[in-house]
Structure formats: structure tokens, C-alpha cells
Amino acid sequence: MADAPRSHGRKAIRPALKPRALMDAGEELAGVWQARIVTLFPDAFPGVLGLSLTGKALQEGKWQLHTHDLREFGIGRHRNVDDTPAGGGAGMVLRADVVGPALQAAQAHARGRWPVLYMSPRGKPFDQAMARDLARCDGVTMLCGRFEGVDERVLEHFGVTEVSLGDFVMTGGELAAQAMLDATVRLLPGVLGNAESTVEESHSSGLLEHPQYTRPATWEDRDIPPVLMSGNHGEIEKWRRNQSESLTKARRPDLWSKRRNNPED
């Protein structure tokens, strides 16, 4: 039998007749958004997710993180997780009879709308819209691949959605999963101190964010644009909008074209 998944985060302490551990392995918080990670490297988590706002939210129980170690589902005395590709070729492939049971164990905790994602360079590009959608789910299970990938039958059986962080190849899916979780968790209720900070940032409206400035008013002979010091909020909003549009046209013509074709977005 596989070991219990490792859990990160903590729960609120309430008075009880019997003492209990602050962090019981595998224990879940009712109604809390969860991420379940199937990986060969559970010690890679929470990683950067344990820092700053996402880490604070994890400790406060605003979201939960559980890891499922693929090695615990390995075959034989050496707990093998991979084998040579059918039909020949370089590298190794994660076995269906290893990944399948691991995903099944992770999905045993799923409830409501709970997608299963596989970090893959051939997947759909991850974007802000996907992060918002994941934040509206009840949780997510992420499969972090290694080697040459995963037996295709597992992806088909569990209806897995392949997701790509970008047009490049990494040694594994752990870093990509952490990046996607960071983008998602910060959108959960109560994680950011100021919810309005997500409204004007890059990609939220299909545009890149306008430039930001703060004190001092002059630095290295460069001044803050006068309009930002004017106190005229209407003009400030207009300036910021123009800056966002100009930056998007210059740096991301693909986003600008998409926005022009879908002005209601």
C-alpha cells in the first residue's frame, strides 16, 4: 500500500476534548481549495509556494497542498516507475500501471469541479484566463512528468488536460506546476491583501500593465510623469490606459490583435 500523501499548510485550532496534531498527514480542510501534485519529487514542494503571500495563505489554511509520491506506486523491489518506449527510441516513459494508481489515489479526494492537468510542452498554453478558471474550481490535480513523458493511455483514461508553460522543454513538470499554482492561488479569496490589485495587472484585461512609479519623485534625473502627480484621477486613468495599449501593441502584437478581434473581452 502506498504511503499517505504529504500535506502542506495548517488548519485553524479549535477547542477539543482530545489533543490532536496540528498537521495530520493527509488531513483535509472542508471547503478549502486544494492542489494535489503527483510527482517523483515531493520534496520539491511547496518550494517557492511556501514563501510570501502564497506561503502565508497556505499556513492560514486558505488553500491546501498535497503531494503524491510516484515512487511509492513503483513496481517491484526497486519501485521502478518507467520503462523503454514501445516501438523503440531514446529515453524512458513513465508506466501506466504506476501513474494510473497514483492519479487514482489523488482523485479519491476530488470533489465538485476538479480538473486533472499534465504539465506538457505539447499542451494548451497556460494563461491568465486559465488561472482564473482554476481558481473557481474546487481543486486541481497536477501530474508532473519526467523523462520522455507518460504512457498515453493514462492521459486518455483520466481525461487529463495537457498544459504548457511555454514553447520550451524542461527536465520535469515540477517548476511549471509551481508557476501555474502561484498564478492561481493568488486569485483565491483572501490571499491578496488588496483584491483590486488583480484588476489592472497585466493580462487581466487582455492588455499589458501600464508602467508603475513610486518615491522619490526624481531619480537619476528621471522624473515621475507629471500626470501621475496631478491628482486628476480621470487623466491618470486615461494615461494608464494609453500606456497599456501602447505597450501591448509594441511588445505583444498577438495580444493586441486578439483584443481587436474580440473587443468585448
DAUR-V718218 format. One record per backbone hydrogen bond with DSSP energy under -0.5 kcal/mol. CO is the residue of the C=O (numbers start at 0). NH is the residue of the N-H. E is the energy in kcal/mol with one decimal. If there is no record, write none. Layout:
((CO NH E) (CO NH E))
This chain:
((5 66 -2.9) (7 64 -1.4) (21 10 -0.8) (23 26 -2.1) (27 29 -0.6) (28 31 -1.7) (32 63 -2.3) (33 139 -1.9) (34 36 -0.5) (34 65 -2.7) (35 37 -0.5) (35 141 -3.0) (36 38 -0.7) (36 67 -3.4) (37 143 -2.8) (38 69 -2.6) (40 43 -1.9) (41 44 -1.7) (45 48 -2.2) (46 49 -1.9) (47 50 -1.7) (50 54 -2.5) (51 55 -2.4) (52 56 -2.5) (53 57 -1.8) (54 58 -2.3) (55 59 -2.0) (56 61 -2.7) (56 62 -0.7) (57 9 -1.3) (57 60 -1.0) (61 32 -0.5) (63 34 -2.1) (64 7 -2.8) (65 36 -2.9) (66 5 -1.5) (66 68 -0.5) (67 38 -2.1) (67 69 -0.6) (68 71 -1.1) (69 72 -1.8) (70 73 -1.8) (74 79 -2.5) (75 78 -1.5) (79 74 -2.8) (80 94 -2.7) (82 92 -3.0) (84 87 -2.0) (90 84 -0.6) (91 147 -3.1) (92 82 -1.9) (93 150 -1.8) (94 97 -1.0) (94 98 -2.6) (95 99 -2.3) (97 101 -1.4) (98 102 -2.7) (99 103 -2.3) (100 104 -2.1) (101 105 -2.0) (102 106 -2.9) (103 107 -0.8) (105 108 -1.4) (106 109 -1.2) (111 113 -0.8) (112 137 -2.6) (112 138 -0.9) (114 116 -0.5) (114 140 -2.3) (115 160 -2.8) (116 142 -3.3) (117 119 -0.7) (117 162 -2.6) (119 122 -1.8) (123 163 -2.5) (126 130 -2.0) (127 131 -2.5) (128 132 -2.0) (129 133 -2.6) (130 134 -2.0) (131 135 -1.0) (132 135 -0.6) (132 136 -0.5) (133 136 -1.1) (137 33 -1.1) (138 114 -0.6) (139 35 -2.7) (140 116 -3.2) (141 37 -2.9) (141 143 -0.6) (142 118 -2.0) (142 144 -0.8) (144 172 -1.5) (145 148 -1.8) (148 93 -2.8) (150 153 -1.6) (150 154 -0.9) (151 155 -2.0) (152 156 -2.4) (153 157 -2.1) (154 159 -2.3) (155 158 -0.7) (159 161 -0.6) (160 117 -2.4) (161 123 -2.3) (162 119 -2.8) (163 125 -2.9) (165 167 -2.0) (170 146 -0.5) (172 176 -2.6) (173 177 -2.2) (174 178 -2.2) (175 179 -2.4) (176 180 -2.4) (177 181 -2.4) (178 182 -2.0) (179 183 -1.4) (180 184 -3.5) (181 185 -1.5) (183 186 -1.8) (184 187 -1.9) (187 190 -1.9) (187 191 -0.5) (192 194 -0.6) (193 196 -1.9) (194 197 -1.4) (195 198 -1.6) (195 199 -0.8) (200 203 -1.6) (202 205 -0.6) (206 202 -2.9) (216 223 -1.9) (218 221 -1.8) (220 222 -0.5) (221 218 -2.6) (224 227 -1.6) (224 228 -0.5) (225 228 -1.5) (226 229 -1.0) (230 232 -1.1) (231 235 -2.4) (232 236 -2.4) (233 237 -1.9) (234 238 -2.7) (235 239 -2.6) (236 240 -2.2) (237 241 -2.4) (238 242 -2.5) (239 243 -2.4) (240 244 -2.3) (241 245 -2.5) (242 246 -2.7) (243 207 -0.6) (243 247 -2.2) (244 248 -2.4) (245 249 -2.1) (246 250 -3.0) (246 251 -0.5) (247 251 -1.8) (251 254 -0.7) (251 255 -2.0) (252 256 -2.5) (253 257 -2.0) (254 258 -2.4) (255 259 -2.3) (256 260 -1.8) (257 261 -1.1) (259 262 -0.5) (261 264 -2.0))
